[in-house]
């Protein structure tokens, strides 16, 4: 999961750096489906959510054609019969969605405006440049999140080892071996087993 301290700042910078942008969001697509990792304003999250719910909108089109998709006036859009009127009710009249490559799956930068109007060359160029920068930022955020999770896992396993050492009066290496055997027998990840042990204080030896 991406780090949630870097991306909101990136979204605020994106909104400030793209002409006519009132709110922006970043959609990431993984094995589960599309989801919004960061926004500059709650409205963008709502409009993203409408697209995920209805399975239509510029996010899906941008991913499909792998190029920016623009809609200068949602009231006149016939391409998204379910999404367009609901987006207007949520205060959005024009949208620019720019796809970006990511390390895992696809991503889309979404620019939302409350007024109809064409997205000029300056806006499109800025959006494409920001999308490229966000690709790097998203990769960094994921690496930070993975490192954080790894450190948390290490801490949990250390605590679980301590509990096993105290209960069975064994060495650190023996405690780790014991946890590994329990993990294999129960077919659960070592981190999940460690979390269970630190929560319950119970270490059930393998049969």
N, C-alpha and C positions, 0 to 999 in steps of 0.2 A: 504494500500500500504506500502511495506517495506521502512524503513528509508534508504536514499541513501548516508549517511555519513559513516555508519558502514560497509556496504557490499563491497564497492570498496576496502577498506583497507583489508578486509577479502580475497578478490580475489587476491590481490597482495601477501598476505602471503601464500595463497594456491599455487600460481604459483611458489613461491620461495621454498615451502616445499615439492613439489612433484617432484621426479627425472624425468628428460626428458620432463617435462611440459614446453611448450613454451608460451602457453596462456590457460586460463581457463575461464569458464563461469558458471553461475548458472541459471538454468531454473526452473521456478515455474509454476505449472499447477493449474488454478482455474476454476471457472465456465465459464469463457470466452474462456479458452484454454491455451496453453503453451506460456510463454513469458520470456524474459531474464531480470533478475533483476540487474545483475552486471557482469562485465567482467574485466579481467586483461589487455586486448588488444582489439582494435576495430575489429580485424580479427575474434575473437571468436564470436562477436555479428553477424557478417555477415554470418558465417557458421551456427550458431543457426538459423538465419532467413531463410536460405535455407531449413533447415529441416521443419520449421513450414510451409513454402510456399508449399513444395512438400509433406508434411505429411508422410515423411519417413526419416530414419536415426537412429543412435544409441540412440538418446534421446528417441524416441518412443519405441525402442526395450527394453531399460533399464527399462522404465516404465511398459512395458508389462510383462516382465519376473521377474521384481523386483530383479535384480542382475546385477553386472557390465557387460557391453558389451564392447568388445575390437575389434578393427580392425587394424591390424599391417600394412596393405597396401591397401589403397583405390583403387589403380589401379587394384588390383586383386579381388576387392569385386564385387560379383554378387548379393549381397543381397539388394543393394540400387541403382538400375540402373539409376535413375534420379539424386539422390543426390551425389553419389560418384564422377562422373566426374566433377561436378560443384564445389565440395569441393576442388578437386585437382587444379582446375583453380584458386581457392582462396588461394592456398598455403598450403593446409592441405593434409598430406599423411597418418597419423595414428591418431586414436582417442580412447580414453577410456572414457566411460560414466558410472557414478556410481549413482544409485538412492539413495535418502535420504528421510526419512519420514518428513513431516512438519505438523504444526498445522492445516493448511487448504489446503487439496489437496496433490499433489505429487511434488517432486523436483528432479532434476538431476544435478550432478556436471559433467561438461564436460572438458576433458583434450585434447588439440590439439597439434600436432607436425607437423613440416614441412617435416620431413624425415620418411621413412618407418622404421619399426622395432618393435620387440616384446616388450610389456610392461612387465618388469620383476616383480618378486615377491615384490621387494622393492617399486616399483612404485605403484603397486596395493594396497599394504598394506597402503602406505602413503595416497593414494587417498581415501580409505575407511575411514581412521582415520579423514582426513580433512572433508569428507562428514558428518561424525557424528558431528564434531565441528560446521559445517555450519548449521546443523539443529538447534542447540542452538542459534547461531548467528542470524539466520533468525527469530526465534521466538522473540528474543530480539528486533530486528529491527522493527518487526510488532507492538510490544507493544509500542515502542517509537513513531512510526508513528500514532498509535491510540491515544496516549496521546496528541501528537501535534495537531491532528485534533480536539480532544475534547476541548483543550484550545482555538484553533482558533474559534470553534463554540461558545464557551462561550463568547469570545470577540465580535463576530458578533452579538450575541443575545443581549449583553449588549448595543452595539451601537444602535441597532434597538429599544430597549426599551427606550433609551434616546430620540430618534427621536419622538416616540409615546408620551412620557411624555411631551415633549415640545409642540407638536402640539395640544394635547387634554387637556393639563394642568392636568394630572392625576398622581397618585402615581406610584412607581416602580411596586408594586404588580398588580395594575390595568392595567399597560402597558403590563406586561407579560401575564395576562389573555386575554387581547385584541389580542395579537399576537398569542396566543394559539388557540383562536376561529377562527381567520383568517386562520391559518394553517389547522385546521380541515375542515373548509368550503371549502377551495380550494384544499384540499387533497395534500398538499405539506409539506415536512419536515420543521420543525421550523428553522433549520439552513439555508435552501435554501431561505425561506421567509425572514429571517434576512439579508442574503446577498443581496437580491433584494432591500430591504428597504434602506440599507446603501448605495447602488449604486444610487438609484433613489431619495431617500429622501421622498418617498411617502408611506403613510400608509392608505390603503383602509379598512375601517371598514367592518365587516361581515354584510351581508344583513339580 
